[in-house]
C-alpha cells in the first residue's frame, strides 16, 4: 500500500464575530478564514499492524489521543472498519513549520491532512463534502483546512461558503514562544464580559451573518482591495486577550506603526499578523520589529496568503 506526503497549510482570521451561545456549549460565530502558505508536512505510512503511531519534530506536540491528527486517524479507523481491518494502522510523522498553540489552526491542518491522506491510502474515494463532514467531528477549523482558500465560516465555524480566493497579499506573523492563550479561556471570558450583546433568536443570527456576507470587507475581498481589507480586519477576541497580554498588544501596535495594510490577532492568539502589499514590504516590516523588540522569545515569519487547503507534496 502506498505512502503519502501532504502539505498542511495554516490559516488566519480576517474577521471573527461572536454572535451568541449555541445549545452545544460552543459559540455561534461568523468568520472570514484565509489560508496562508506557511505549512506543516504530514507523512503517512501503512505499518502492517492495527496501531496508530505519531511522531513529530516539535517537543510541545503531543503524541497521543490529545493530538488532533491522532484523533483523525482513529476516526477513520472507526468510520471505515472494513478498510481498517483490511489495511491496518498508520504511522503519522509531522514536520512542524507552523508555530504551536498559535491561533493558526496548525493542529486542525494536521488532522485534515490525515483525513485526506488516509482516504487516498485506503482508496475510499471520499468527496470533499464527505471529508468535511468527518472533519467537523474533530474540530471546528478542520473542515476549512481541507478546502482552504478564502471562506465565510458560520455555526461554530464548520459551515463553509468559499468565496473569491485572496492570494495576492503577503503576511508577517509574530508570536512569543513563552506566551500561550487558552482558547476556552478567551471565549469564556468574552462570554462573561459581553453576554449582554449576544443574539439568541435564529432570525437575529441569520441577520448578523448576512450583514457580514454583504458587508464592506466581503466587497473588498471580491475586488482584491488590499488597503480596504486591512482597514476592515476585525476580531472580537482582541477585546479580552489584548488587555490580558500586553506584549501581544504591543506587537499589534508596532505593526500598525510600520505602515502595513492592516494588523490583527489571529483567532484567540497569541499570534499577531500584518497584511503587506508585497514580499519587500513584509521583509522591511519584519526587520523593523526585530530591531525594536530585543526579545529572544519573539518569533517572526513571512508568508503569502494561499488559495489551497491540503495538497500532496511533490506529487507523492
C-alpha positions in Angstrom: 0.0 0.0 0.0 1.3 3.4 -1.0 2.6 6.1 1.5 1.6 9.7 1.1 3.2 13.1 2.0 0.9 16.0 2.3 1.2 19.8 2.8 -1.0 21.2 5.6 -1.2 25.0 5.5 -2.2 27.2 8.4 -4.9 29.9 8.4 -5.6 33.3 9.8 -8.9 35.0 10.6 -9.6 38.2 8.6 -12.9 38.5 10.6 -14.2 36.9 13.8 -17.5 38.0 15.3 -19.1 36.2 18.3 -22.9 36.3 17.8 -24.2 34.2 20.6 -24.4 30.9 22.5 -25.3 27.6 21.0 -27.1 24.7 22.6 -24.0 22.5 22.3 -22.0 24.9 24.5 -20.0 26.4 21.6 -20.4 30.0 20.4 -22.4 31.0 17.3 -19.7 32.7 15.1 -19.3 34.4 11.7 -15.8 34.4 10.4 -13.8 35.0 7.3 -11.0 32.5 7.2 -7.9 32.7 5.0 -5.2 30.1 4.2 -1.6 31.0 4.4 1.3 29.3 2.6 3.3 28.6 5.8 2.6 24.9 6.3 3.4 21.6 8.1 4.3 18.4 6.3 2.5 15.2 7.2 3.9 11.8 6.1 1.6 8.8 6.3 2.8 5.2 6.0 1.0 1.9 6.4 2.5 -0.1 9.3 1.1 -3.6 8.8 -0.3 -3.5 12.4 -3.6 -2.3 13.9 -1.8 0.5 15.7 -1.7 4.3 15.1 1.7 5.8 15.8 2.5 9.5 15.8 5.9 11.2 15.6 6.8 14.9 15.5 9.9 17.0 15.4 8.5 19.5 17.9 8.7 18.7 21.6 5.5 20.5 22.5 3.3 18.4 20.2 1.6 15.5 22.0 1.9 12.0 20.5 -1.3 10.6 22.0 -5.1 10.9 21.6 -5.0 14.6 22.6 -3.4 15.3 19.2 -6.0 16.1 16.6 -4.0 14.2 13.9 -4.1 11.1 16.0 -7.9 11.6 16.6 -8.4 12.0 12.8 -6.7 8.6 12.2 -8.8 7.0 14.9 -12.0 8.4 13.4 -11.1 7.0 10.0 -10.4 3.6 11.6 -13.8 3.7 13.3 -15.7 5.1 10.4 -14.3 2.6 7.8 -13.9 -0.5 9.9 -13.6 -2.8 6.8 -10.8 -0.8 5.3 -9.0 -0.7 8.7 -9.3 -4.4 9.1 -8.0 -4.9 5.6 -5.2 -2.4 5.5 -4.3 -1.9 9.2 -2.9 1.1 11.0 -0.8 4.0 10.1 2.4 5.8 11.1 2.0 9.6 11.1 5.0 11.9 11.0 4.5 15.6 11.5 7.2 18.1 10.5 6.2 21.3 12.2 6.8 24.6 10.5 3.7 26.3 11.9 4.1 27.6 15.4 2.4 25.5 18.1 -0.7 26.8 20.0 -0.6 30.0 18.0 -4.2 30.5 16.7 -3.1 29.4 13.2 -5.0 26.1 13.1 -1.8 24.0 13.0 -3.3 21.1 14.8 -6.5 21.3 12.7 -4.5 21.4 9.5 -2.6 18.2 10.6 -5.9 16.5 11.3 -7.2 17.5 7.9 -4.1 16.1 6.2 -4.6 12.8 8.0 -8.2 12.5 6.8 -7.2 13.3 3.2 -4.1 11.0 3.3 -6.0 8.0 4.7 -8.8 8.5 2.2 -6.1 8.2 -0.5 -4.2 5.4 1.2 -7.3 3.3 1.6 -8.7 4.2 -1.8 -12.0 5.2 -0.3 -12.9 7.8 -2.9 -14.5 10.3 -0.5 -15.7 13.6 -1.8 -14.6 16.9 -0.2 -18.0 17.4 1.5 -17.8 13.8 2.9 -14.3 14.6 4.2 -15.5 17.8 5.7 -18.4 16.1 7.5 -15.8 13.8 9.1 -13.6 16.8 9.8 -16.4 18.6 11.7 -16.4 15.7 14.3 -12.8 16.5 15.2 -12.8 20.3 15.4 -14.4 23.5 14.1 -11.4 24.6 12.0 -10.7 21.2 10.4 -13.3 21.4 7.6 -11.9 24.7 6.4 -8.3 23.3 6.5 -9.3 20.6 4.0 -10.6 23.0 1.3 -8.5 26.1 2.2 -8.6 29.4 0.2 -10.9 32.1 1.5 -14.2 31.3 3.1 -17.1 32.6 5.3 -17.5 30.2 8.3 -20.7 30.2 10.3 -22.1 28.0 13.0 -19.3 27.1 15.3 -17.0 27.6 12.3 -17.7 24.3 10.5 -20.3 25.6 7.9 -18.4 27.0 5.0 -19.1 29.1 1.9 -16.0 29.5 -0.3 -15.5 33.0 -1.8 -13.0 34.6 -4.1 -9.5 33.5 -3.4 -7.4 36.2 -1.9 -3.8 35.2 -2.6 -2.2 38.4 -3.8 -1.0 39.7 -0.3 1.8 38.9 2.0 1.8 38.4 5.7 4.2 38.8 8.6 3.4 36.6 11.6 4.7 37.3 15.1 4.4 35.2 18.2 6.2 34.9 21.6 7.3 31.4 22.3 6.7 31.9 26.0 3.1 33.2 25.6 0.1 30.9 25.1 -3.5 31.8 25.2 -6.2 29.2 26.2 -8.9 29.3 23.5 -11.6 28.1 26.1 -10.5 30.9 28.4 -10.7 33.5 25.7 -14.3 32.5 24.7 -15.4 32.0 28.3 -14.0 35.4 29.3 -15.7 37.1 26.3 -19.0 35.4 27.3 -18.6 36.7 30.9 -17.9 40.2 29.8 -20.1 40.6 26.7 -23.0 38.2 27.0 -25.5 41.1 27.1 -24.7 41.7 23.4 -25.5 38.1 22.3 -28.2 37.3 19.9 -30.3 34.2 20.8 -33.0 34.0 18.1 -32.5 32.3 14.8 -33.6 35.3 12.8 -31.1 37.6 14.6 -28.3 35.1 14.0 -29.1 34.9 10.3 -29.3 38.7 10.1 -25.9 39.2 11.7 -24.3 36.6 9.3 -25.9 38.1 6.2 -24.6 41.5 7.3 -21.1 40.2 7.0 -21.8 38.4 3.7 -22.9 41.7 2.1 -20.6 44.0 4.0 -17.7 46.1 3.1 -15.0 43.5 3.9 -16.6 40.9 1.6 -16.8 43.5 -1.1 -13.1 44.4 -0.6 -12.1 40.8 -0.8 -14.0 40.2 -4.0 -12.4 43.3 -5.5 -8.9 42.3 -4.1 -8.6 45.7 -2.4 -5.7 45.2 0.0 -5.9 48.6 1.6 -9.6 48.3 2.3 -9.2 44.7 3.6 -6.5 45.9 6.0 -8.8 48.7 7.4 -11.7 46.3 8.0 -10.0 43.4 9.8 -12.0 42.5 12.9 -11.7 40.1 15.9 -14.0 40.2 18.9 -11.5 38.2 21.0 -9.0 41.0 20.9 -11.3 42.7 23.5 -10.3 40.2 26.1 -6.9 38.9 25.0 -5.0 42.1 24.4 -5.7 43.7 27.8 -4.6 40.5 29.5 -1.5 40.1 27.3 0.2 43.5 26.9 3.1 42.1 24.9 0.7 40.8 22.3 -1.0 44.2 22.2 2.5 45.8 21.8 3.2 43.7 18.8 -0.1 44.8 17.2 0.7 48.4 17.9 4.2 48.1 16.4 2.9 46.5 13.2 0.4 49.4 12.9 3.2 51.9 13.3 5.1 50.2 10.5 2.5 51.3 7.9 1.1 47.9 7.0 -2.2 47.4 5.2 -3.7 46.2 8.4 -2.9 44.2 11.6 -4.8 41.9 13.9 -4.5 39.0 16.3 -5.5 35.7 14.6 -8.2 33.6 16.4 -7.6 33.5 20.1 -4.0 34.4 19.6 -1.3 34.9 20.6 -0.1 35.2 17.0 -0.4 38.7 15.5 -0.3 39.2 11.8 0.4 42.1 9.5 -1.0 42.3 5.9 1.5 43.7 3.4 1.3 44.6 -0.2 4.3 42.5 -1.3 7.3 40.5 -0.1 9.6 43.5 0.0 7.3 45.4 2.4 6.9 42.2 4.5 10.7 41.9 4.9 11.0 45.5 5.8 8.3 45.2 8.5 9.8 42.1 9.9 13.2 43.8 10.1 11.7 46.8 11.9 10.0 44.7 14.5 13.2 42.6 15.1 15.2 45.8 15.6 12.7 47.3 18.0 11.9 44.3 20.2 15.1 42.7 21.5 13.4 39.6 22.9 14.8 36.1 22.1 11.3 34.6 22.7 9.8 36.6 19.7 9.5 34.5 16.6 8.7 36.0 13.2 7.7 34.5 9.8 7.0 35.8 6.4 4.4 34.0 4.2 1.9 34.7 1.5 -1.9 34.2 1.5 -2.8 30.9 -0.1 -5.6 29.5 -2.2 -5.4 25.8 -1.4 -6.0 23.6 1.5 -4.4 20.1 1.9 -2.2 19.2 -1.0 0.0 16.3 -2.0 3.7 17.2 -1.7 5.6 16.9 -4.9 3.1 14.5 -6.3 3.7 12.0 -3.6 
